[in-house]
Amino acid sequence: MQKDRRLKTFVECILFFPACFLVRLLPRRAALMLGRGLGRIAGRLLLSKRRVALENMGRAFPHLTETEVRRQVDGMFLHLGQSAMEMLRLDLFSDDDINEIFIPTGLENLREAYALNRGVILLSAHLGFWEIGTFLFSKLGLPNDFVTKSMRNPHIDAYINRMRESAGGNRIDSKLGARKIVRTLAEKKGVGVLIDQHRSPNEAVSVPFFNRPAFTTPIIARLAMKNQIPVVPIFGFRTRDGRYDVQIQPMLFLKDEPEASVEQNTALLTSIIEEAIRHDPTQWLWIHRRWRTP
């Protein structure tokens, strides 16, 4: 088994690094066009992923016809292809690119939260270009770390994380996240978290998500409640001209009172994410098996 894993890791590296090199040589517009093409192909070849996406979106939006659901899922694969290209070019964004490509709305909301000097939880999801938080706000003078999962291939994982950390933020492994999140918040920095993926029932709470129960991490709600850390929802939507509409919502504080529970506050945060997904469903990760309740 270990030998098979080493062989798979080697083959993945042989395929990944030359492809990554070529993508980084392309102008950004050409890379995005390539990403759309690859996304269209993936949408036709990855049949199991497509079935999951069709089922998830169909149940989340029962009013849509089958044709409309297929069209939305097609759009999702195009979006994921472009996002993959952006991911491989994270450290190539210059200061001029930051000003031209990223259009922050509500930046004052984030600055106001930082000014409280308590640390800030940057709430987001696998929506739009979710890697924005790994570099944009650090470049704008608002330091933040970010929580991510480790990839199975350690060489690709290390490479991607070097790009993520190129703007000054530090990656926090989700498996060891709570303690490091607390430490980062104690340093009065921000922490970017995505809480829209399934967690095992023994470490999660069940909350409504598109009218279906979904196991969700309660850690963020618990930390925000206990320490009264401001939570700022942030979502970066891709626009038709290839830029990003970065929507920064007003900060909120989660009540830490007898009538307020961790489940209720986790449900509140999840409802914010759901509302953002409804803004453009094609930009969320519908291929993830989000609903796995018994």
N, C-alpha and C positions, 0 to 999 in steps of 0.2 A: 504493500500500500504506500509506504513512504517513498519507494523507488518510483512508483507511478506518479506520485505527486511532484517529485523532483523533475521528472520528464515533462509533465504538463507545464510546470513553471518555466522550464527552459523553452518549450515551444511557444508559450505565450509571449515570452520576452523577445524571441526571434521575430515574431509577427508584430509585436507592439512597437518596439523602439524604432525600427526603420520607418514604419507608417507614421509614427509621431514626428520623426525628423522631417519627412516630406510635407506633412500638414503644416509644420511651423515655417517651412520655406515659402508657403503660399501667401499671397495677400489675403487679408481677412475676408474680403468679399468673396474671393474664390474659394476659400476654405468653407465658408458658410454654404455656398452653392454645392460644394462637394458633400457637405453634411446633409443637406436636403436630399440629395440623390441616394446617399447611403441609408438615410432614414426610410426613404420610399422602398428600397430593396429589403431592408430589415422588416418592414411592415408586411411584406409578402412571404418572407422566408421563415420568420420566427412565429410559426403558427400557434404554438402553445402560449406565447406571450400575447399574441393578438387575441386569442380566445379569452384570456384573463381580462384584457382591456375591454373587450366588447361586453363581457358579462358585467364587469364592474360599472362601466359607464351606463349600460342599459338599465341597471338597477338603481343607479344614482339619479338618472334622469328618465323616469318611466314615461314621460310625456313625449319623448323623442321617438320618431319612427326608426326602424332598423336601418334604413338608408342614411338617416341623419346621424345615427350612432356610428356607423361605419365611416362616414365622412369625418366625424370628430376624431375617431381613432387614427385615421390616416393623417390628420393634422398633427396629432400627438407624435407619431413616428417621425414626421418631418422636423418637428420641434426638437425631439431628442437627438436626432442626427446633428442638427446645428449646435445644440448644447455640448455634444461630445467634442466638436471642433473647437468651441470656445474653451472647453476644459483643457485641451492640449496646448492652448496658447495663453494660459492665465498670466504668466509672467511677462508677456509681450505687450501688455497694455501700458502705454506711456502716459505721462501726465496730460498731454494733449488729447489722447484718446479718452481719458477719464472725463474731460470737459465736453467732448463732442458726442460720445456714445452713451453716457449714463446721465439720465435726467432725473435727479432726485426731487421729489415733491414731498414737502414736510420735513426737510432737513432740520428745521428749527425744533421740531418735536424731539429729535434725537439729541440735539445739543442741550436742550432743556433737561432731558433725563440725565445726561452726563454731568450737568452742572450741579446736580444734587449730591454728587460725590459719594454715591452708595454702590456703584457698579450698575450695570444695565444688562438685562436679558433681552437679546435681539431674537424675537420669535419669528420663525419662518417655516417653510415647508419645501418639499421637492416640487417646486412650482416656479415657472419661468426659468431664469438663469440663477439657480439657487447658490451658485458659488460666488456671487457678487460680494457677500459678506466677508469672504476670506481676504479681500484686498481693498475694496472701495473705501470703506470707512477709515481704515488705517491710513490710507493716502489722504483722506480729508482731515486728519488730525484727531480721529476718534479711535483710539486703540482698542482692539478686540481680539479675543481668541475664538475658536470655533470647535464645535463637537462634530466628529465624523466617525464612521465605522472603518475598521481596517479592511483592506482588500486581502483576498487569499494569497495573491502573489506578492511576496514581500518586496521584490525589486520594483514592480510597478507602483506599489503602495508608497514606497519611499520617494520615488520620482514625482508622483503626483503631489505628495505632501510638501516636497521642496518648492514646487511651484506655488502651492497654496500659501506657504509661509514667506514667499518672496517679498511681500509688502510689510512684513513685520509682525503679523499675528502668529500665534502658536496653535497647533493642532492638539485637541484633547481627544483621546481615544474614548469612544462611547462606553466601552466596557469598564473603564476606570474613571468615568466622568465626574461623579458627584464631588469627590474630594477636590479634584483639580478645578472644577467650576467654582466651588466655594473659594478656593485660593485666588482665582482670577478676579472674582467679584470683590474680594477683600483688597485687591490692588486697585480698585476703583475703575476697572476696565469693563468692557462689554464682553458678553459671551453669546455667540451665535448658535442657536439650537433649532433643529428641525424635528418636530414631534408628530409627524404625520405618518409614521410607519408602525407596523405591528410590533408589539412586544409580547413576550410570553406571559401568560396569565398570572404566574407567580410573582411577577415584578411590575404588574400593570393594573390599571383600573379600566372598567368597561364604561365607555361614554358614547353618546349618539354621534354618528358621523354619516351624513346623508341618510338619516332615518334608519340606520342600522347600527347595532352595538359593535364597537371596535376597541380592542385592547390598546391602551395608550399609556405611555410613561407618566407617572405622577410626580417625578422628581422636580420638574421645573415649577409646577404649581406649589409644591411643598417648600422649595427654597424661596420662592417669591413671597409666599405667605409668612413664613417664619421670620424672614429678615426684612420684609417690606422693600424688596428690590423692585424698581420700576421695570415693567415689561413693555417693550416697544415692538409692535408687529411691523414687519418689513417684507415686502414682496417686490421682486424685480421682473416685470413683464416685458417680453420681447415685443417690439413694435414692428410694423410692416416694413419700415425702412432700415431695419437691422440695428436699431438702437434699443435702449432699455428704459422703460418707465419705472423708476424705483419709487414705490409708494411707501412712505414712512408715516404710520398712523400715530396719533397722540398716545403718550404713555398711559398705562393703567396700573393700578395697584390692586392686588388680590386681597380680599378681606380675610383677616385672620380672627374670626369671631366664632362663637359656638354654633351659630346657625350656618356658617360657611364651612363646607367640607372640601377636602382635597379633590374628591370626585367632581363636585360642582364646579370648582375652579378649573380643573382639567377640561371639563366639558365646555366651559366658557372659552378657553384658549382654542380648543378644537373647533368651536363654532366660528371663531374668527378666521381660522384656516379654511373652513368650508366656504365661507362667504367669499374669500379671495379666489378660491378655485372656481366658483361660479362665475367670476368675472371673465375668465377665459379657460374653459375646461380642457382645451387642447394642450395647455401648458403644464398639466399635472401628470404625475407618474402613475397612470392607470394600470400599468403592467405589474405593479406591486400587489401581492395578495394581502390587502389591508384588512379585510374582514375574515377572521378565522375563529369566530366564536363557536363553541360546541353546538 
